[in-house]
């Protein structure tokens, strides 16, 4: 996956543009589906102030318990600048269960 977000063209907040790239990994077995999406990110353009790449991730584990119903847990987070990552408390990370949903 590769993404370019030209925030400086659409948002008037002196935001840097963002370039992200990384794989999407899925593993499925019977009623289980696990998805992991690690990405390296770089601010580019006039307002960029990163020393090095950043790291972002999204992960989901999904269990289908009926033909059209699933329950899932989702985790996501980011480290803005790998050269200046700071401690664990300085990093953004969230994990939460998702409600039951039909698919």
CNS distance restraints for C-alpha pairs under 8 A (distance, minus, plus):
assign (resid   1 and name CA) (resid  20 and name CA) 7.99 0.50 0.50
assign (resid   1 and name CA) (resid  21 and name CA) 5.48 0.50 0.50
assign (resid   1 and name CA) (resid  22 and name CA) 5.37 0.50 0.50
assign (resid   1 and name CA) (resid  23 and name CA) 5.69 0.50 0.50
assign (resid   1 and name CA) (resid  24 and name CA) 6.93 0.50 0.50
assign (resid   2 and name CA) (resid  19 and name CA) 7.54 0.50 0.50
assign (resid   2 and name CA) (resid  20 and name CA) 5.67 0.50 0.50
assign (resid   2 and name CA) (resid  21 and name CA) 4.25 0.50 0.50
assign (resid   2 and name CA) (resid  22 and name CA) 6.64 0.50 0.50
assign (resid   3 and name CA) (resid  18 and name CA) 7.98 0.50 0.50
assign (resid   3 and name CA) (resid  19 and name CA) 5.77 0.50 0.50
assign (resid   3 and name CA) (resid  20 and name CA) 5.12 0.50 0.50
assign (resid   3 and name CA) (resid  21 and name CA) 6.32 0.50 0.50
assign (resid   4 and name CA) (resid  17 and name CA) 7.44 0.50 0.50
assign (resid   4 and name CA) (resid  18 and name CA) 5.76 0.50 0.50
assign (resid   4 and name CA) (resid  19 and name CA) 4.56 0.50 0.50
assign (resid   4 and name CA) (resid  20 and name CA) 6.49 0.50 0.50
assign (resid   5 and name CA) (resid  17 and name CA) 5.64 0.50 0.50
assign (resid   5 and name CA) (resid  18 and name CA) 5.06 0.50 0.50
assign (resid   5 and name CA) (resid  19 and name CA) 6.43 0.50 0.50
assign (resid   6 and name CA) (resid  10 and name CA) 7.05 0.50 0.50
assign (resid   6 and name CA) (resid  16 and name CA) 7.83 0.50 0.50
assign (resid   6 and name CA) (resid  17 and name CA) 4.73 0.50 0.50
assign (resid   6 and name CA) (resid  18 and name CA) 6.68 0.50 0.50
assign (resid   7 and name CA) (resid  11 and name CA) 5.45 0.50 0.50
assign (resid   7 and name CA) (resid  15 and name CA) 6.11 0.50 0.50
assign (resid   7 and name CA) (resid  16 and name CA) 6.41 0.50 0.50
assign (resid   7 and name CA) (resid  17 and name CA) 5.04 0.50 0.50
assign (resid   7 and name CA) (resid  18 and name CA) 7.36 0.50 0.50
assign (resid   8 and name CA) (resid  12 and name CA) 6.69 0.50 0.50
assign (resid   8 and name CA) (resid  13 and name CA) 7.69 0.50 0.50
assign (resid   8 and name CA) (resid  14 and name CA) 6.56 0.50 0.50
assign (resid   8 and name CA) (resid  15 and name CA) 5.61 0.50 0.50
assign (resid   8 and name CA) (resid  16 and name CA) 6.02 0.50 0.50
assign (resid   8 and name CA) (resid  17 and name CA) 5.89 0.50 0.50
assign (resid  11 and name CA) (resid  15 and name CA) 7.15 0.50 0.50
assign (resid  14 and name CA) (resid  47 and name CA) 6.34 0.50 0.50
assign (resid  15 and name CA) (resid  47 and name CA) 6.06 0.50 0.50
assign (resid  15 and name CA) (resid  48 and name CA) 7.85 0.50 0.50
assign (resid  16 and name CA) (resid  43 and name CA) 5.74 0.50 0.50
assign (resid  16 and name CA) (resid  44 and name CA) 5.87 0.50 0.50
assign (resid  16 and name CA) (resid  45 and name CA) 5.75 0.50 0.50
assign (resid  16 and name CA) (resid  46 and name CA) 6.54 0.50 0.50
assign (resid  16 and name CA) (resid  47 and name CA) 4.59 0.50 0.50
assign (resid  16 and name CA) (resid  48 and name CA) 5.02 0.50 0.50
assign (resid  17 and name CA) (resid  43 and name CA) 5.69 0.50 0.50
assign (resid  17 and name CA) (resid  44 and name CA) 5.16 0.50 0.50
assign (resid  17 and name CA) (resid  45 and name CA) 5.85 0.50 0.50
assign (resid  17 and name CA) (resid  47 and name CA) 7.83 0.50 0.50
assign (resid  17 and name CA) (resid  48 and name CA) 7.46 0.50 0.50
assign (resid  18 and name CA) (resid  41 and name CA) 6.90 0.50 0.50
assign (resid  18 and name CA) (resid  42 and name CA) 5.78 0.50 0.50
assign (resid  18 and name CA) (resid  43 and name CA) 4.58 0.50 0.50
assign (resid  18 and name CA) (resid  44 and name CA) 5.83 0.50 0.50
assign (resid  19 and name CA) (resid  41 and name CA) 5.64 0.50 0.50
assign (resid  19 and name CA) (resid  42 and name CA) 5.24 0.50 0.50
assign (resid  19 and name CA) (resid  43 and name CA) 6.36 0.50 0.50
assign (resid  19 and name CA) (resid  44 and name CA) 7.07 0.50 0.50
assign (resid  20 and name CA) (resid  39 and name CA) 6.18 0.50 0.50
assign (resid  20 and name CA) (resid  40 and name CA) 5.62 0.50 0.50
assign (resid  20 and name CA) (resid  41 and name CA) 4.29 0.50 0.50
assign (resid  20 and name CA) (resid  42 and name CA) 6.44 0.50 0.50
assign (resid  21 and name CA) (resid  39 and name CA) 5.30 0.50 0.50
assign (resid  21 and name CA) (resid  40 and name CA) 5.56 0.50 0.50
assign (resid  21 and name CA) (resid  41 and name CA) 6.64 0.50 0.50
assign (resid  22 and name CA) (resid  37 and name CA) 7.11 0.50 0.50
assign (resid  22 and name CA) (resid  38 and name CA) 5.86 0.50 0.50
assign (resid  22 and name CA) (resid  39 and name CA) 4.38 0.50 0.50
assign (resid  22 and name CA) (resid  40 and name CA) 6.27 0.50 0.50
assign (resid  23 and name CA) (resid  37 and name CA) 6.05 0.50 0.50
assign (resid  23 and name CA) (resid  38 and name CA) 6.48 0.50 0.50
assign (resid  23 and name CA) (resid  39 and name CA) 7.10 0.50 0.50
assign (resid  24 and name CA) (resid  35 and name CA) 7.22 0.50 0.50
assign (resid  24 and name CA) (resid  36 and name CA) 6.04 0.50 0.50
assign (resid  24 and name CA) (resid  37 and name CA) 4.64 0.50 0.50
assign (resid  24 and name CA) (resid  38 and name CA) 7.22 0.50 0.50
assign (resid  25 and name CA) (resid  35 and name CA) 5.65 0.50 0.50
assign (resid  25 and name CA) (resid  36 and name CA) 5.13 0.50 0.50
assign (resid  25 and name CA) (resid  37 and name CA) 6.21 0.50 0.50
assign (resid  26 and name CA) (resid  33 and name CA) 7.06 0.50 0.50
assign (resid  26 and name CA) (resid  34 and name CA) 5.61 0.50 0.50
assign (resid  26 and name CA) (resid  35 and name CA) 4.41 0.50 0.50
assign (resid  26 and name CA) (resid  36 and name CA) 6.44 0.50 0.50
assign (resid  27 and name CA) (resid  33 and name CA) 5.84 0.50 0.50
assign (resid  27 and name CA) (resid  34 and name CA) 5.23 0.50 0.50
assign (resid  27 and name CA) (resid  35 and name CA) 6.56 0.50 0.50
assign (resid  28 and name CA) (resid  32 and name CA) 5.69 0.50 0.50
assign (resid  28 and name CA) (resid  33 and name CA) 4.42 0.50 0.50
assign (resid  28 and name CA) (resid  34 and name CA) 6.37 0.50 0.50
assign (resid  29 and name CA) (resid  33 and name CA) 6.56 0.50 0.50
assign (resid  31 and name CA) (resid  63 and name CA) 5.65 0.50 0.50
assign (resid  31 and name CA) (resid  64 and name CA) 5.05 0.50 0.50
assign (resid  31 and name CA) (resid  65 and name CA) 7.09 0.50 0.50
assign (resid  32 and name CA) (resid  61 and name CA) 7.30 0.50 0.50
assign (resid  32 and name CA) (resid  62 and name CA) 5.72 0.50 0.50
assign (resid  32 and name CA) (resid  63 and name CA) 4.68 0.50 0.50
assign (resid  32 and name CA) (resid  64 and name CA) 6.50 0.50 0.50
assign (resid  33 and name CA) (resid  61 and name CA) 5.85 0.50 0.50
assign (resid  33 and name CA) (resid  62 and name CA) 5.07 0.50 0.50
assign (resid  33 and name CA) (resid  63 and name CA) 6.54 0.50 0.50
assign (resid  34 and name CA) (resid  59 and name CA) 7.48 0.50 0.50
assign (resid  34 and name CA) (resid  60 and name CA) 5.71 0.50 0.50
assign (resid  34 and name CA) (resid  61 and name CA) 4.46 0.50 0.50
assign (resid  34 and name CA) (resid  62 and name CA) 6.26 0.50 0.50
assign (resid  35 and name CA) (resid  59 and name CA) 5.53 0.50 0.50
assign (resid  35 and name CA) (resid  60 and name CA) 5.20 0.50 0.50
assign (resid  35 and name CA) (resid  61 and name CA) 6.53 0.50 0.50
assign (resid  36 and name CA) (resid  57 and name CA) 7.40 0.50 0.50
assign (resid  36 and name CA) (resid  58 and name CA) 5.99 0.50 0.50
assign (resid  36 and name CA) (resid  59 and name CA) 4.41 0.50 0.50
assign (resid  36 and name CA) (resid  60 and name CA) 6.63 0.50 0.50
assign (resid  37 and name CA) (resid  57 and name CA) 5.52 0.50 0.50
assign (resid  37 and name CA) (resid  58 and name CA) 5.19 0.50 0.50
assign (resid  37 and name CA) (resid  59 and name CA) 6.22 0.50 0.50
assign (resid  38 and name CA) (resid  55 and name CA) 7.39 0.50 0.50
assign (resid  38 and name CA) (resid  56 and name CA) 5.98 0.50 0.50
assign (resid  38 and name CA) (resid  57 and name CA) 4.32 0.50 0.50
assign (resid  38 and name CA) (resid  58 and name CA) 6.56 0.50 0.50
assign (resid  39 and name CA) (resid  55 and name CA) 5.83 0.50 0.50
assign (resid  39 and name CA) (resid  56 and name CA) 5.15 0.50 0.50
assign (resid  39 and name CA) (resid  57 and name CA) 5.94 0.50 0.50
assign (resid  40 and name CA) (resid  53 and name CA) 6.28 0.50 0.50
assign (resid  40 and name CA) (resid  54 and name CA) 5.63 0.50 0.50
assign (resid  40 and name CA) (resid  55 and name CA) 4.70 0.50 0.50
assign (resid  40 and name CA) (resid  56 and name CA) 6.33 0.50 0.50
assign (resid  41 and name CA) (resid  53 and name CA) 5.61 0.50 0.50
assign (resid  41 and name CA) (resid  54 and name CA) 4.82 0.50 0.50
assign (resid  41 and name CA) (resid  55 and name CA) 5.92 0.50 0.50
assign (resid  41 and name CA) (resid  56 and name CA) 7.08 0.50 0.50
assign (resid  42 and name CA) (resid  50 and name CA) 7.37 0.50 0.50
assign (resid  42 and name CA) (resid  52 and name CA) 7.38 0.50 0.50
assign (resid  42 and name CA) (resid  53 and name CA) 5.13 0.50 0.50
assign (resid  42 and name CA) (resid  54 and name CA) 6.09 0.50 0.50
assign (resid  43 and name CA) (resid  48 and name CA) 5.07 0.50 0.50
assign (resid  43 and name CA) (resid  49 and name CA) 7.18 0.50 0.50
assign (resid  43 and name CA) (resid  50 and name CA) 6.50 0.50 0.50
assign (resid  44 and name CA) (resid  48 and name CA) 5.14 0.50 0.50
assign (resid  50 and name CA) (resid  80 and name CA) 7.91 0.50 0.50
assign (resid  50 and name CA) (resid  81 and name CA) 6.13 0.50 0.50
assign (resid  51 and name CA) (resid  81 and name CA) 6.74 0.50 0.50
assign (resid  51 and name CA) (resid  83 and name CA) 6.46 0.50 0.50
assign (resid  51 and name CA) (resid  84 and name CA) 7.94 0.50 0.50
assign (resid  52 and name CA) (resid  81 and name CA) 5.80 0.50 0.50
assign (resid  52 and name CA) (resid  82 and name CA) 6.09 0.50 0.50
assign (resid  52 and name CA) (resid  83 and name CA) 5.71 0.50 0.50
assign (resid  53 and name CA) (resid  80 and name CA) 7.73 0.50 0.50
assign (resid  53 and name CA) (resid  81 and name CA) 5.77 0.50 0.50
assign (resid  53 and name CA) (resid  82 and name CA) 5.94 0.50 0.50
assign (resid  53 and name CA) (resid  83 and name CA) 7.71 0.50 0.50
assign (resid  54 and name CA) (resid  78 and name CA) 7.38 0.50 0.50
assign (resid  54 and name CA) (resid  79 and name CA) 5.56 0.50 0.50
assign (resid  54 and name CA) (resid  80 and name CA) 4.70 0.50 0.50
assign (resid  54 and name CA) (resid  81 and name CA) 4.45 0.50 0.50
assign (resid  54 and name CA) (resid  82 and name CA) 5.35 0.50 0.50
assign (resid  55 and name CA) (resid  78 and name CA) 5.52 0.50 0.50
assign (resid  55 and name CA) (resid  79 and name CA) 5.13 0.50 0.50
assign (resid  55 and name CA) (resid  80 and name CA) 6.60 0.50 0.50
assign (resid  55 and name CA) (resid  81 and name CA) 7.38 0.50 0.50
assign (resid  55 and name CA) (resid  82 and name CA) 6.97 0.50 0.50
assign (resid  56 and name CA) (resid  76 and name CA) 7.54 0.50 0.50
assign (resid  56 and name CA) (resid  77 and name CA) 5.74 0.50 0.50
assign (resid  56 and name CA) (resid  78 and name CA) 4.13 0.50 0.50
assign (resid  56 and name CA) (resid  79 and name CA) 6.35 0.50 0.50
assign (resid  57 and name CA) (resid  76 and name CA) 5.41 0.50 0.50
assign (resid  57 and name CA) (resid  77 and name CA) 5.59 0.50 0.50
assign (resid  57 and name CA) (resid  78 and name CA) 6.40 0.50 0.50
assign (resid  58 and name CA) (resid  74 and name CA) 7.42 0.50 0.50
assign (resid  58 and name CA) (resid  75 and name CA) 5.77 0.50 0.50
assign (resid  58 and name CA) (resid  76 and name CA) 4.25 0.50 0.50
assign (resid  58 and name CA) (resid  77 and name CA) 6.81 0.50 0.50
assign (resid  59 and name CA) (resid  74 and name CA) 5.78 0.50 0.50
assign (resid  59 and name CA) (resid  75 and name CA) 5.14 0.50 0.50
assign (resid  59 and name CA) (resid  76 and name CA) 6.22 0.50 0.50
assign (resid  60 and name CA) (resid  72 and name CA) 6.77 0.50 0.50
assign (resid  60 and name CA) (resid  73 and name CA) 5.66 0.50 0.50
assign (resid  60 and name CA) (resid  74 and name CA) 4.46 0.50 0.50
assign (resid  60 and name CA) (resid  75 and name CA) 6.34 0.50 0.50
assign (resid  61 and name CA) (resid  72 and name CA) 5.49 0.50 0.50
assign (resid  61 and name CA) (resid  73 and name CA) 5.43 0.50 0.50
assign (resid  61 and name CA) (resid  74 and name CA) 6.71 0.50 0.50
assign (resid  62 and name CA) (resid  70 and name CA) 6.62 0.50 0.50
assign (resid  62 and name CA) (resid  71 and name CA) 5.79 0.50 0.50
assign (resid  62 and name CA) (resid  72 and name CA) 4.18 0.50 0.50
assign (resid  62 and name CA) (resid  73 and name CA) 6.63 0.50 0.50
assign (resid  63 and name CA) (resid  70 and name CA) 5.44 0.50 0.50
assign (resid  63 and name CA) (resid  71 and name CA) 5.47 0.50 0.50
assign (resid  63 and name CA) (resid  72 and name CA) 6.19 0.50 0.50
assign (resid  64 and name CA) (resid  68 and name CA) 7.63 0.50 0.50
assign (resid  64 and name CA) (resid  69 and name CA) 5.84 0.50 0.50
assign (resid  64 and name CA) (resid  70 and name CA) 4.11 0.50 0.50
assign (resid  64 and name CA) (resid  71 and name CA) 6.54 0.50 0.50
assign (resid  65 and name CA) (resid  69 and name CA) 6.11 0.50 0.50
assign (resid  65 and name CA) (resid  70 and name CA) 5.78 0.50 0.50
assign (resid  65 and name CA) (resid  71 and name CA) 7.68 0.50 0.50
assign (resid  66 and name CA) (resid  70 and name CA) 7.00 0.50 0.50
assign (resid  68 and name CA) (resid 102 and name CA) 5.06 0.50 0.50
assign (resid  68 and name CA) (resid 103 and name CA) 5.26 0.50 0.50
assign (resid  69 and name CA) (resid 100 and name CA) 6.81 0.50 0.50
assign (resid  69 and name CA) (resid 101 and name CA) 5.63 0.50 0.50
assign (resid  69 and name CA) (resid 102 and name CA) 4.34 0.50 0.50
assign (resid  69 and name CA) (resid 103 and name CA) 6.15 0.50 0.50
assign (resid  70 and name CA) (resid 100 and name CA) 5.61 0.50 0.50
assign (resid  70 and name CA) (resid 101 and name CA) 5.49 0.50 0.50
assign (resid  70 and name CA) (resid 102 and name CA) 6.14 0.50 0.50
assign (resid  70 and name CA) (resid 103 and name CA) 7.13 0.50 0.50
assign (resid  71 and name CA) (resid  98 and name CA) 6.58 0.50 0.50
assign (resid  71 and name CA) (resid  99 and name CA) 6.23 0.50 0.50
assign (resid  71 and name CA) (resid 100 and name CA) 4.50 0.50 0.50
assign (resid  71 and name CA) (resid 101 and name CA) 6.39 0.50 0.50
assign (resid  72 and name CA) (resid  97 and name CA) 6.09 0.50 0.50
assign (resid  72 and name CA) (resid  98 and name CA) 5.22 0.50 0.50
assign (resid  72 and name CA) (resid  99 and name CA) 7.10 0.50 0.50
assign (resid  72 and name CA) (resid 100 and name CA) 7.19 0.50 0.50
assign (resid  73 and name CA) (resid  95 and name CA) 7.40 0.50 0.50
assign (resid  73 and name CA) (resid  96 and name CA) 5.83 0.50 0.50
assign (resid  73 and name CA) (resid  97 and name CA) 4.15 0.50 0.50
assign (resid  73 and name CA) (resid  98 and name CA) 5.39 0.50 0.50
assign (resid  74 and name CA) (resid  95 and name CA) 5.73 0.50 0.50
assign (resid  74 and name CA) (resid  96 and name CA) 5.54 0.50 0.50
assign (resid  74 and name CA) (resid  97 and name CA) 6.09 0.50 0.50
assign (resid  74 and name CA) (resid  98 and name CA) 6.72 0.50 0.50
assign (resid  75 and name CA) (resid  93 and name CA) 7.49 0.50 0.50
assign (resid  75 and name CA) (resid  94 and name CA) 5.58 0.50 0.50
assign (resid  75 and name CA) (resid  95 and name CA) 4.11 0.50 0.50
assign (resid  75 and name CA) (resid  96 and name CA) 6.40 0.50 0.50
assign (resid  76 and name CA) (resid  93 and name CA) 5.78 0.50 0.50
assign (resid  76 and name CA) (resid  94 and name CA) 5.47 0.50 0.50
assign (resid  76 and name CA) (resid  95 and name CA) 6.53 0.50 0.50
assign (resid  77 and name CA) (resid  91 and name CA) 7.61 0.50 0.50
assign (resid  77 and name CA) (resid  92 and name CA) 5.19 0.50 0.50
assign (resid  77 and name CA) (resid  93 and name CA) 3.94 0.50 0.50
assign (resid  77 and name CA) (resid  94 and name CA) 6.10 0.50 0.50
assign (resid  78 and name CA) (resid  91 and name CA) 6.49 0.50 0.50
assign (resid  78 and name CA) (resid  92 and name CA) 5.42 0.50 0.50
assign (resid  78 and name CA) (resid  93 and name CA) 6.50 0.50 0.50
assign (resid  79 and name CA) (resid  85 and name CA) 6.19 0.50 0.50
assign (resid  79 and name CA) (resid  91 and name CA) 5.61 0.50 0.50
assign (resid  79 and name CA) (resid  92 and name CA) 6.76 0.50 0.50
assign (resid  80 and name CA) (resid  85 and name CA) 7.16 0.50 0.50
assign (resid  80 and name CA) (resid  91 and name CA) 7.89 0.50 0.50
assign (resid  81 and name CA) (resid  85 and name CA) 5.70 0.50 0.50
assign (resid  85 and name CA) (resid  90 and name CA) 7.51 0.50 0.50
assign (resid  85 and name CA) (resid  91 and name CA) 7.33 0.50 0.50
assign (resid  86 and name CA) (resid  90 and name CA) 5.82 0.50 0.50
assign (resid  86 and name CA) (resid  91 and name CA) 7.47 0.50 0.50
assign (resid  87 and name CA) (resid  91 and name CA) 7.09 0.50 0.50
